Amino acid sequence: MGAGSESGVKGPEAGLIELPKTTVRKDIEINVPESLINSIDNMEPNALVKAMVEFSSKTLILSRCVGSLY
């Protein structure tokens, strides 16, 4: 047995965080100009990942703010 084999942690699911179920509203329409889509298609991969992470974190903050209004 290797180091840490007695920790009680088994398989690839060990240490995962269970997230609450996400509800998606289908009545919200998002319009994106073709020029924006073209600029995203031409981005460098590292810049695209950075933008996606920033957008995701801002979306999470916004969803918490909107959720608190209900």
C-alpha positions in Angstrom: 0.0 0.0 0.0 1.3 3.4 -0.9 1.4 6.6 1.2 -2.0 7.9 2.2 -3.8 4.6 1.4 -5.3 4.5 4.9 -6.9 7.9 4.7 -10.3 6.5 3.8 -10.4 8.4 0.5 -11.5 6.1 -2.4 -11.7 6.6 -6.1 -11.8 9.8 -8.3 -14.8 11.2 -6.5 -12.9 11.9 -3.3 -12.9 15.6 -2.3 -15.5 16.7 -4.8 -17.9 19.5 -3.8 -21.6 18.9 -4.4 -23.1 22.0 -6.1 -26.7 23.0 -5.9 -28.9 22.3 -8.9 -28.9 25.0 -11.5 -32.2 26.2 -13.0 -32.0 27.7 -16.5 -34.6 30.2 -17.6 -35.5 29.8 -21.3 -37.4 33.1 -21.6 -34.2 35.2 -21.5 -32.9 36.1 -24.9 -29.2 37.2 -25.4 -28.3 38.9 -28.7 -24.7 39.0 -29.6 -23.5 41.0 -32.7 -21.7 39.0 -35.4 -18.7 41.3 -35.0 -18.3 40.2 -31.4 -18.5 36.5 -32.3 -15.9 37.1 -35.0 -13.5 38.8 -32.5 -14.0 35.9 -30.1 -13.2 33.4 -32.8 -9.9 35.2 -33.5 -8.7 35.5 -29.9 -5.6 33.8 -28.6 -6.4 30.7 -26.5 -4.9 32.1 -23.3 -6.8 35.4 -23.7 -10.0 33.5 -24.4 -9.6 31.4 -21.2 -8.8 34.5 -19.2 -11.9 36.2 -20.5 -14.1 33.2 -19.8 -12.9 32.9 -16.2 -13.5 36.6 -15.7 -17.0 36.4 -17.2 -17.9 33.3 -15.2 -16.9 35.0 -11.9 -18.9 38.1 -12.7 -21.8 36.0 -13.7 -21.6 34.2 -10.4 -21.6 37.5 -8.5 -24.5 38.8 -10.5 -26.6 35.6 -10.0 -26.1 35.9 -6.2 -27.2 39.5 -6.3 -30.3 38.8 -8.4 -31.0 35.7 -6.2 -31.0 37.9 -3.1 -33.7 40.1 -4.6 -36.2 37.3 -4.6 
